[in-house]
Amino acid sequence: MSANERLQEAFTTHHDETQEHVVRLEKIFEAIGKKPRGKTCDAILGIIADGEAVMGEAKGGALRDAGMLAAAQAAEHYEIARYGTLREWAKLLGREDAVELLSETLAEEKHADELLTSIANSGINESAIEQPQAAE
């Protein structure tokens, strides 16, 4: 399987996992008697904008893929930080039910980050360095 196929599969798999993350968060809210509500996250919006800028400038190939990997890892690191903090708060509050659910999600986020690193190091980063830069 090529690095590009692995990248596409990683994004698809993690998208599916993210749907399960939402279900887990809904379970936590239900357990504490609160109604979940969506909130715009400026940090994630910034990470997305950075990724879109890189993809727009790269116009394709390994350089675009390396940029996508970098943006995806930035998002993963942000999520790891947030889920880790929430898990620790749940521990302090004695909410073992939430700790368990957040630990599952945190493990999946860490695995996604490790997978992205593996893909980046499997030739995409090296190919991106060798690829001619986009016309300025």
ABEGO torsion letter per residue (X at the ends): XBAAAAAAAAAAAAAAAAAAAAAAAAAAAAAAGBBBBBBBBAAAAAAAAAAAAAAAAAGEEAAAAAAAAAAAAAAAAAAAAAAAAAAAAAAAAGBAAAAAAAAAAAAAAAAAAAAAAAAAAAGAAAAAAABBBBBX
